Amino acid sequence: MDAALDMDAVRDDILLSTLPNIVFDGWSQQALRDGAQMAGYDTATMHRAFPGGVPELVEHFGAWTDRRMLAELDKHPLDEMRVGEKIALAIRTHFEVLEPHMEAKRRLLAYLAMPQNFGMGLRMLYRTVDAMWFAAGDTATDFNHYTKRATLAAVLSSATFYWLDDRSEGHAETWAFVDRRLGDVMSMGKAMSAMGRAGRLLSHLPSPARFARQIRQRAGNTPVDNASTHMAENI
């Protein structure tokens, strides 16, 4: 167990030493080698820490960001906040953790956009939004578990591009953008919930076609064509 913990620390050291090199060399083996050397580790240790090379370094960057985000969120009174406030805070904290490494994040988006890395990008995005919902206290295990994460993934993705180009003081425009997007999502969620309740209510009401048929039959009208009635009842 101690060896595993030590290796986690080694990975963090190499990652943090590599991030400044990303600006010049991108997410490359050269950047990783230079980062390991700057952190004081030899090539053998670098390969032990990241046997899969750059892809493992990239995934570790995502995991490191999520861990830092959760650690910062623990400093806030989340139990006293509403769900929407928790998610907004999680998104903001995510970007604040990335703030010193903005250019590395920018280069990462280009790296993940390559076809061979697309699946990795989706996995990393899912882990991040899952961590955010976990911090917000979400316990859904039904279909809502996935719809919440898919919706938040869309918000976080668009907010990331906005944040990277935001030159406003303290990224004020990014936080306003996030609030608007979350507001749109909440409004849509309430509308869908209302539609669902209305649909469940209507399902318990009698069929107008069946009711009309019964009235006509009781009034002694000619029998109604069964095929036509069946079609009307299923409209």
C-alpha positions in Angstrom: 0.0 0.0 0.0 2.8 2.4 0.9 4.5 1.7 -2.4 1.3 2.5 -4.3 0.9 5.8 -2.3 4.5 6.7 -3.1 4.0 6.1 -6.8 0.9 8.3 -6.7 3.0 11.0 -5.3 5.7 10.4 -8.0 3.0 10.7 -10.7 1.8 14.0 -9.2 5.4 15.3 -9.1 6.1 14.4 -12.7 2.8 15.8 -13.9 3.2 19.1 -12.2 6.8 19.4 -13.6 5.6 18.4 -17.0 2.7 20.9 -17.3 4.9 24.0 -18.0 6.5 22.0 -20.8 3.2 21.3 -22.5 3.0 24.9 -23.7 6.1 24.4 -25.9 6.1 20.6 -26.6 2.4 19.8 -26.4 1.3 16.5 -24.8 4.3 14.6 -26.0 6.9 12.1 -24.9 9.5 14.9 -24.9 7.5 17.0 -22.5 7.1 13.9 -20.2 10.8 13.1 -20.3 11.7 16.7 -19.5 9.1 16.9 -16.8 10.4 13.7 -15.1 14.0 15.0 -15.2 12.9 18.4 -13.8 11.1 16.6 -11.0 14.3 14.6 -10.2 13.3 11.2 -11.5 15.3 9.0 -13.8 13.9 7.4 -17.0 13.2 4.1 -15.3 11.0 5.7 -12.6 9.2 7.7 -15.3 8.3 4.4 -17.1 7.2 2.9 -13.8 4.9 5.9 -13.1 3.5 6.1 -16.6 4.1 2.8 -18.4 1.5 3.8 -21.0 3.3 7.0 -21.8 1.5 10.2 -22.7 -2.0 8.8 -22.7 -1.6 7.7 -19.0 -0.2 11.2 -18.2 -3.2 12.8 -19.8 -5.6 10.6 -17.8 -3.7 11.3 -14.6 -4.0 15.0 -15.3 -7.8 14.6 -15.4 -7.8 12.5 -12.2 -5.5 15.0 -10.5 -7.8 17.9 -11.4 -10.9 16.0 -10.1 -9.1 15.2 -6.8 -8.1 18.8 -6.3 -11.6 20.0 -7.2 -13.2 17.7 -4.6 -10.7 18.7 -2.0 -11.6 22.4 -2.5 -15.3 21.7 -2.5 -14.9 20.0 0.9 -14.0 23.4 2.3 -17.5 24.8 1.6 -20.8 24.2 3.5 -22.3 22.1 0.8 -25.0 20.7 3.1 -26.4 24.3 3.3 -26.5 24.8 -0.4 -29.1 24.0 -3.1 -28.2 21.5 -5.8 -27.9 24.1 -8.5 -25.6 26.2 -6.3 -23.4 23.1 -5.6 -23.1 22.4 -9.3 -22.2 26.0 -10.1 -19.6 26.0 -7.4 -18.2 22.7 -8.7 -17.8 24.1 -12.2 -16.2 27.2 -10.9 -13.8 25.3 -8.7 -12.9 23.0 -11.6 -11.7 26.0 -13.6 -10.0 27.6 -10.6 -7.9 24.4 -10.2 -7.0 24.6 -13.9 -6.3 28.3 -13.9 -2.5 28.0 -13.5 -2.5 25.4 -16.3 -4.8 27.1 -18.8 -2.5 26.7 -21.8 -1.9 23.0 -21.0 -5.7 22.6 -20.9 -6.0 24.3 -24.3 -3.4 22.0 -25.8 -5.2 19.1 -24.2 -8.4 19.8 -26.1 -6.5 19.6 -29.3 -4.9 16.3 -28.2 -8.2 14.8 -27.3 -9.8 15.9 -30.5 -7.6 13.5 -32.5 -9.7 10.4 -33.5 -7.5 7.9 -31.5 -8.0 10.0 -28.3 -11.7 10.7 -28.6 -12.8 7.9 -26.4 -10.3 8.9 -23.7 -11.7 12.5 -23.8 -15.3 11.1 -23.2 -14.1 9.0 -20.3 -12.4 11.9 -18.7 -15.4 14.2 -19.1 -17.7 11.6 -17.6 -15.5 11.1 -14.6 -15.4 14.9 -14.0 -19.2 15.4 -14.2 -19.7 12.3 -12.1 -17.4 13.7 -9.4 -19.4 17.0 -9.5 -22.7 15.2 -9.1 -21.2 13.1 -6.3 -20.1 16.2 -4.5 -23.5 17.7 -5.0 -25.0 14.6 -3.1 -26.6 13.0 -6.1 -27.8 9.4 -5.3 -29.8 8.7 -8.5 -29.4 5.1 -9.8 -32.1 5.2 -12.4 -32.1 6.7 -15.9 -31.7 10.2 -14.3 -28.2 9.2 -13.3 -27.2 9.3 -16.9 -29.3 12.2 -18.1 -27.9 14.4 -15.3 -24.4 13.6 -16.3 -25.0 14.0 -20.0 -26.6 17.4 -19.4 -23.8 18.6 -17.2 -21.2 17.3 -19.7 -22.7 19.6 -22.3 -22.7 22.6 -20.0 -19.1 22.0 -18.9 -17.9 21.4 -22.4 -19.3 24.7 -23.7 -18.1 26.5 -20.5 -14.6 25.2 -21.1 -14.3 26.9 -24.5 -15.8 30.1 -23.1 -13.4 30.1 -20.2 -10.4 29.6 -22.4 -11.2 32.7 -24.4 -12.5 34.8 -21.5 -10.4 37.9 -20.8 -12.8 39.5 -18.3 -11.6 40.3 -14.8 -11.7 37.2 -12.6 -13.4 35.4 -15.4 -16.7 37.1 -14.4 -18.1 36.5 -17.9 -17.5 32.8 -17.6 -19.3 32.6 -14.3 -22.2 34.5 -15.8 -22.2 32.1 -18.8 -22.3 29.1 -16.5 -25.2 30.6 -14.5 -27.2 31.2 -17.7 -26.6 27.7 -19.0 -27.5 26.1 -15.7 -30.6 28.3 -15.5 -31.6 27.0 -19.0 -31.1 23.4 -17.9 -33.1 23.9 -14.7 -36.0 25.6 -16.6 -36.0 22.8 -19.2 -36.0 20.2 -16.4 -39.0 21.8 -14.7 -40.8 21.9 -18.0 -40.1 18.3 -18.8 -41.2 17.3 -15.3 -44.5 19.2 -15.7 -45.1 17.5 -19.0 -44.4 14.1 -17.4 -46.9 14.8 -14.7 -49.5 16.1 -17.2 -49.0 12.9 -19.3 -49.5 10.7 -16.2 -52.7 12.6 -15.3 -54.1 12.4 -18.9 -53.4 8.7 -19.0 -56.0 8.2 -16.2 -58.8 10.1 -18.0 -61.4 8.2 -20.0 -60.9 7.9 -23.8 -63.1 10.5 -25.6 -63.7 8.1 -28.5 -64.7 5.3 -26.2 -67.0 7.7 -24.3 -68.7 8.9 -27.5 -69.2 5.3 -28.7 -70.9 4.4 -25.5 -73.2 7.4 -25.8 -74.2 6.6 -29.4 -74.8 2.9 -28.6 -77.0 3.8 -25.6 -79.0 6.2 -27.8 -79.8 3.4 -30.2 -77.6 4.6 -33.0 -76.4 2.2 -35.6 -73.3 0.1 -34.6 -70.1 2.0 -34.9 -67.4 0.6 -37.3 -65.0 -1.3 -35.0 -61.9 -0.5 -37.1 -62.6 3.2 -37.1 -63.3 3.2 -33.3 -60.1 1.3 -32.6 -58.1 3.9 -34.6 -59.7 6.8 -32.8 -59.0 5.3 -29.4 -55.3 5.0 -30.2 -54.8 8.5 -31.5 
